[in-house]
Amino acid sequence: MKHNLEKKFSSFDLILVLALIAVLLINIFVSRGLPAPGMRKASKNAVTVTGTAPGKVGDVTVEVTADKDNIYSLAVTEQNETPGIGSLAVEQLPAAIVGANSLAVDSVSSATVTSEAIKTAAAAALESAGFDPAAFGFVAPEPEPEVEIAAPVAAEDGKVTATGKGTGIDGDVVVEIVADANTIYEVNILQQNETPGIGSVAVEKLPGAIVEANSIAVDGVTGATVTSTAIKTAITEALTSAGFDPANFGAGEAAPAAEPAPAETAAPAAAEEAAPAEIPEGASTAQAQANGIDGPIVVEVTADADKIYAINILSQNETPGIGSVAVEKLPGAIVEANSADIDGITGATVSSTAIKTAVTEALEAIRSGAPAEEPAPVEEAAPAEPAAAEEPAPKAELPAPVVGEDGKVTAYGRSLGKVGDVTVEVVADENTIYSVTVTEQNETAGIGSRAVEEIPAAIVAANSVDVDAVSGATITTDAIRAAVAWALRDTPFGKTEAAPVEEAPVEEAPVEPGEPVRSVGRSIGKNGDVVVEVLADRCTIYEVNVLEHSETKGVGSVAVDRIPAAIVAANSIDVDAVTGATITTDAIRAAVAKALRDAPYGQAAEETAPVEETAPVEVPTEEAAPAGPITVQATVDGKNGPITIEVTADAETVYDVKVLEHSETTGVGSVAVDWLPARIVEANSIDIDGITGATVTSDAIKAAVGAAIEAASLAPAA
């Protein structure tokens, strides 16, 4: 009995050992891309060959077993790709190619270069065996044409277009600039092959920062030092070829950037960009999504129970220069903090919250061991909503106001929201707003739609359009408030006449708004004139539209998009500047101020007593102040030499201030030259704060304006 039992156990142990060996062999075969027992077998005509192609970090070599019709196995035998990035393609792509029997499979997200290297190496192997790679769906990538460094081209206005080259982490970075001796107007990247999500962040952000600062001596982009240095080096080369001194634009402070040694910088950059590396075998990858300001944001997170190793944004449609800043900066910050519980990006709260929510959801999937849900591809069509709104469509006329038997008036108003027009219906009498209904809108679901739901009731409860904005839906809130203000002008709300005993009839006129008037104003922005059109009556600014501008996309253009609506909502030009776009903001406010001078805004219905207007009769006729605006010039000493100013003004108003000539320091005194004239015009006074860090230049400009006014026999406005 005992002998039989031992025999049974021995047989069982033998079967168990053989089973374990079989499983182990299958795993070894699968991990090496070889056909495991029971899988597709190679034909007798199959051959095993190798091929090599350049990857992201050195050559990638593959071994392929195939015949003219089938790929039986594919293994990467040699590579040095970045762990956690390129290594994902090394791990995933061979099996995908064998499974599809095709090289026309999708590349691994965030590892495009390595993916293409594996496909190209496999194609080379097939071709060496006499097989046609095209039969397996291979299409050789076309090399990008080299951008030639063209000779500088000078325009009639003195601006010069020039190109320059710097060495990035993945090849040459070629830039084109438009500049003169004092100002960099444009920086465009003509050629680059930097790493998506790393070096590409510098490609997207640095040109605008350099133009805004008018200086090369700006901070590089964290995590993309080599690319940042390449861009600055290329700009320095372009300035030199144009005949300008790069030192005038801060090149001296960026001296290390002008001496990139490819052999020395390439290695640190590779290590730098591979920082999310050293991912242990136990780490997992999951995807999740959350709604941003302009549609879903899809993230991919690689982590284990203790550490976050990498975060990649796979899909997003956030606003350039606003939400896109969160897309660029927040993933790295979360990885560095090893937590999604960090501060969001100022001015991009909704995008920041969406990214953190999606990362948290992915982490929960990884750490709970649950399979991560693939983001629903249907939702990615959401960004099409704004595109539809941009198609021009004829606007329906607003219905005429209707007076009810109870004295209440139903009126309508319209303003521009985040995604098209917002139309409201308002019921009010002279003392009370009874109802506000949004009758037409196309705002983003879950974001702007919250303002549509909450703001009308808030206005009724407050009996005023001066209510707090819904967090994350400021533009929609402003649109609703502006539309309600428009509607209220057709109701008696707020127009109760004052008692005739207390005020003379002539003083009642300012209460009546009168008919709205359209007027146009102009001021100088960062890159040229900013022209606005304003619709206003005596009490209310109804519309502000920017008709013409050439401000930097993603920087000054953000102010162009947001400041007009802010002025309408505040019913004042005294609104906060857009961060990073102060010059453009000031230009819009100054242009609106000029336009309002030709509108009845803030004026009484009747002129004051004409007797007071005749006071100047005591002055001899030949010395009287000019009847209309005149233009005069004045010159004073600035920090680095004379500053010549041209002023257009009359006895009451400074209409225009231009700096005709100066030699102030670029990026220091030049900031006062750019900003102060518009501020003097806006304030209608030289009694304003100077520019911090440019006191001497500021005082010189104000003194020159004062001297010009005195030269015209006008008293400086207080």
Secondary structure by P-SEA (a helix, b strand, c coil): caaaaaaaaaaaaaaaaaaaaaaaaaaaaaaaccccccccccccccccbbbbbbccccbbbbbbbbccccccccccccccccaaaaaaaaaccaaaaaaaccccccccccaaaaaaaaaaaaaaaaaaaccccccccccccccccccccccccccccccccccbbbbccccbbbbbbbbccccccccccccccccaaaaaaaaaccaaaaaaacccccccccccaaaaaaaaaaaaaaaaaacccccccccccccccccccaaaaaaaaaaaaaccccccccbbbbbbcccccccbbbbbbbbccccccccccccccccaaaaaaaaaccaaaaaaacccccccccccaaaaaaaaaaaaaaaaaaaacccccccccccccccaaaaaaacbbbbccccccccccccbbbbbbcccccccbbbbbbbbccccccccccccccccaaaaaaaaacaaaaaaaacccccccccccaaaaaaaaaaaaaaaaaccccccccccccccccccccccccbbbbbbbbbbccccbbbbbbbbccccccccccccccccaaaaaaaaacaaaaaaaacccccccccccaaaaaaaaaaaaaaaaaccccccccccccccccccccccccccccccbbbbbbbbbccccbbbbbbbbccccccccccccccccaaaaaaaaaccaaaaaaacccccccccccaaaaaaaaaaaaaaaaaacccccc
